[in-house]
Amino acid sequence: MLPLWALVTGGMVAGGAGPLGALYDTPAERAALAASMTANSSMRSLYGPVFGDSTGALVAWRYTTFAAVLAAVMSLIIVVRHTREEEETGRQEMLSAARVGRRAPLTAALLIALVADAAVALIITAGLAGEGAGGALALGLAVGGTGMVFAAVAAVVAQLTESARLAKGLTATVLGLAFVLRAAGDAGDSPALTWASPIGWAQNVRAFAGERWWVPPLMAAAAVVLGAVAYALAGRRDVGMSFLPARPGPAEGRIATAGGLAWRLQRGSLLGWTLGFLAAGVVFGGMVEGASDLVGDNAQARRIFERMGGQTGLENAFLATLTGLFGMVAALWIVGSVLRLHGEETSQRAEPVLAGPVGRLRWAAGHLAVAFGGAAVLMAAAAAGLTLAYGRDGAPVLGAALAQLPAVWVLGGLTVLLYGAWPGAAVAAWGVAGLCLALGWIGPALDLPRAVLELSPYAHLPKLPGTEVAWAPVALLTGLAAALVAAGLAGFRRRDLRS
């Protein structure tokens, strides 16, 4: 997983210079873009301020925030996977029975995160060296340094919680808070809020625009301090234990059905995702009317938006692009929600449930109802946020958002198939979802061939709003999703449970 993640994250940034240089190929166009983006508070909240008008500075403006977030997610997954998850499954206790130090797992996890973040930084530095070696190195250190800060945050959280899922959720919450603080600080021109966020630190390295070389050591110092806290906590608890004890369940009331159990297990996660989609919809909705400022008179930029969102007017194309991006992110929800089945099975919590009068299909159906229905809730929340900020008729926006569901459900169905038929390969669903996200997000800007873009189910959806609905691909994708779910459940019904 790590080489692919590092290549995608680093390659996204390194490959940004070519398209941006082609789109804005004169100093006047770059200066005009920098001025318009600096004056647009919505764009500042999304990407941050523009510190220069060179191609390298525009790459740093466009990609630093999102590359830093991807590096942070990669790092937190690595650390939790090799600390708390190993303890939760019982594997760490077996290893610790031998001559393995108490802090050895934490050390190994942090070293792996360091190697992965260094690989991302190296790819960025090598890919952008032609724009200026100093700026390329600064940008690489900014992205990699953010990853290490959140690796250290995850190391601390892993000592506090008893569940790997909760550790990932809490660290992701810290990451989301960091993004919100940075966005609020940049939108309101409040440096104090920006500097309160590690993502804001990455921006303020100012790659290709008078680099601030003292910021990367600040990131390193924060990672060292947090790592020291994690080491101190790790030495004060037993394997499998935590400083925040898990709440015994059921916490309240009676759970009478398998569907009720699935809802109880996943309702908190769904609520968090829903609020996140609503908030993101509000932020992005405020950018719709500024789409013309982003594109201006640049015909190439207009073609990219039309390639992503359709050729029915710039605002409609921008809305179609946004709903498409929300649909791709919703795929991450549905993959994680379906894989909750896998987690319940491998942690041996499913076996006691299935030992009673609960059939396998009924147990699985409860989780799948939450996963597939939750995707619809997320898209409706995104549409509500877009409508609130955009201030126009909400019906077309809601229709455009819900039109993404067949593709989301296809990826959910593929996850069910992998879990049911090949449970050992179930985590590969994350890679498929990430590939679709990469194709939809950066594929049009890189001018990838249509045959490559059409590997993603999202490429076959109608570009709404502004066009007629092509029902045939919608029906085909929905049918494909249903067939994948049926095949996956058939496989699950026939195989043994994994311990």
Protein Blocks (a to p, Z undefined) as FASTA:
>chain_A
ZZmmmmmmmmmmmmmmmmmmmmmmcfklmmmmmmmmmmmmklmmmnopafbfcfklmmmm
mmmmmmmmmmmmmmmmmmmmmmmmmmmnommmmmmmmccdfklmmmmmmmmmmmmmmmmm
mmmmmmmmmnopklmmmmmmmmmmmmmmmmmmmmmmmmmpmbfklmmmmmmmmmmmmmmm
mmmmmmnopaklmmmpmklmmmmnogoiapafklmmmmmmmmmmmmmmmmmmmmmccehi
afbdcddddfbdjdfbfklmmmmmmmmmmmmmmmmmmmmmmmmmmmmmmmmmmnmmafkl
mmmmmmmnopebjklmmmmmmmmmmmmmmmmmmmmmmmmmmmmmmnommmmmmmmmcdfk
lmmmmmmmmmmmmmmmmmmmmmmmmmmmnopafklmmmmmmmmmmmmmmmmmmmmmmmmm
mmmlmmmmmmmmmmmmmmmmmmmmnopafklmmmpmklmpccdehiacdfklmmmmmmmm
mmmmmmmmmmmmmmccdZZ
